[in-house]
Every structure is written in C-alpha cells, then in structure tokens.
C-alpha cells in the first residue's frame, strides 16, 4: 500500500508515476475525501476537547449546583449530549477514513524510475541472453508428445480425475520433476544462503491482503467453501512474506526458500497455452523471499535474479532476462525482472521466473517492520522471485534435452539425484 503522506504531499507526481502502469488515479476523488477527512477530524477533535474540558469541570459544577439547591439534570444532560456528539463525529470520521483506505488499498505500487514505459509484454526490454539454443538434426517434438511417447505425462487421466489444466506424471518423468525440486532447494540453501521453510498451502484473507492479491485479484484465486475465508496459495510468496505480518524483526536481511504447490484459476487466460504444462491450475515452484533493509533492496533484487539464473546455467538451459514495462508490471511490484527459458518446440523464450522488488508496499499492508539504527520501528522491504517454476523447468529440460529416438537425456547436475540415470526412455 502506498504511503498516504506521499499522496497528500505530491499527488500529481504519484498520479504521473502510476500512469506508467496504465493506472489513472482519480485525484479529484482523493482530494474530496481528504478534504472531508480533515474537516471531520477537526470537528471530532473540537468536540472531544469540549467534552474533556466539561468532564473535568462537571464534578465542580454539580457540587456547586447542589450547594445552591439547583437542578443538576441539565448539567448531566449536557455531558451526555457532548458524549453523543463525540460518538457521532468519530463515526463520521471513521466512515470517511474507511473510504480513503479503500481507495488507497486499490492503488498499485509506484514503479521504479528504471521501469520502461509500455502497455503489454511486447514492450518489455531484453537485458541479456545466456547460452545458445541447440540446433537439432531431427524433427523437434514438444513436451506433450515426448512425455506421451514413454507414458510419462498424461493429461487425459488428469482431466478424468479433476478437469482440464492438470497433469499426471509417471516413472522417470515424475522422478525428474522431484530431482529438479531437490536440486533447486539444495543450490539455494547450500550456495546462496537461504534458509528452507515449510509453510501452509492454505491461507486466510489477511495474508492475501498483505501481499496484494486481495481485494483486487480474488477471481485469480481458488477460494475454499469455508466460512473462515480460506484460500489455496497462488505462490509461496504469500505465506512466507506473512511470516512477519504485524512483527518487528531485530536484524536483516532474512532469506527464505520454500517448495510448494501453487494454485491459480487462470481467470482471463482462457485459450492461452491450453496444450501441455505451461499454464496449469496446479503447479509447483521453489520460491525465494528476502526481507531486507530499505537501503539494500535493489542490491537484493540483483542478487536474487542471479540466484535464479544460476539454476538455469547449471542446467545449461538457454535463457534471456527482460525488464517488465509499466503496463506488464504486477500490482504490488516496483520493478520486475523476468527470466525466460528457450523452448525449442515454440522457437521462443517463455517465462520461467519472475523476480520483483516490492519496496515497502507489502510491508505497509502487513505492518512488517525492523528496528533501525536508532532502535525505532521502520518498514522493511520485501523482494522475491521464483527459483524456479518447477513444471516449466521440467518442460524446458524435456524439450532441450530430447534425443532423436524420443528419449530424454538427463542434465549432468541432476544425475546424482536420479540414482545415476542418464536418460529417460
């Protein structure tokens, strides 16, 4: 959530920045609500001051009235009237403050100055490439046909069990999926200094509000039919980041990594990537989350991107990195770097990791703080990213390591986790 003080001090600059995300801030609505808030706050304070002053003198007035034999009921009635007036003023202020909060909660994060202008993913800017796409001397197959060839990937039986956009993996392919997960976790823990955490796969509404999925993006979530308003997690970012909701930490940075399933309704993506494992309702990710000092968050983003890139490089998968333009930037993100892996069957790069700096946007929604050098609580910064999306990494390995006879060579770094197996047939 944006700092309301920023809107009050430099509203036009905020509105101009949000235009980069394609968001039009209703400045008149904000100013009108802010004017009402100020007037009601002054009124509430004035009534409260009058009530406090009267309360202090009321005992003396009643005593004097009794001594003179006068009726004290008017004095009591005035006290009750001031009490009621104060309650009415507070209620009016609370109502307007609620409207202001609702407006603020719907505002996206301000993009960093380095975020390029643009409306769609076509306007994202490539930063660099790594590796050279392999040249095949046989007809390329996609991961669906390759997986079907050795009965390792089944979408039909998954559709029977659940519905479309789910998959069943068997045998060597299921083992390869597991090995990828273990490899990613081992690398981030042993080489990149993350602490592994296991987190719930179901979260409450407050958690999703904290990271910015609610209230704006509820249609993208799977909500349980439960009066407690539980949701399946869309990413491990949600439960991990909320570890420090309403908390004050003593030292930074804190770096966590976790492997979880992710559940997304894919609302608004109908017709896109309906074949195969690219866009499913259930998939798995290894997620990296960092809680850092405000002065260190941009360095943290760079390091986190490098950690995700290291996985692709160890797997020898060609990829490119791109900076997202404003129109493609997420609601909560100040800046996002995507990593896109090469898929031979599509002859294009596809997203496999999204790494973002949220600055203090999520921390303000969650009230996640640290103690600064003066010992005072201050909002921390959150940075996170996929390291990597396991299913999409599996797709990339299957397609890039396919062989002429339909078998899949296993990358060298994964063979120890596959009991020395060198290929899947």
Helices and strands as residue ranges (DSSP letters): H 4-19, H 27-68, H 73-105, G 121-123, E 125-130, H 143-149, E 153-154, H 156-161, E 168-169, H 171-190, E 195-196, E 202-204, H 205-211, G 218-220, E 230-232, H 236-241, G 242-244, E 248-249, E 254-263, E 282-292, G 294-296, H 297-314, E 319-323, G 326-328, E 335-343, E 348-357, H 361-366, E 369-371, E 377-379, E 381-389, H 390-400, E 408-409, H 412-415, G 416-418, E 423-424
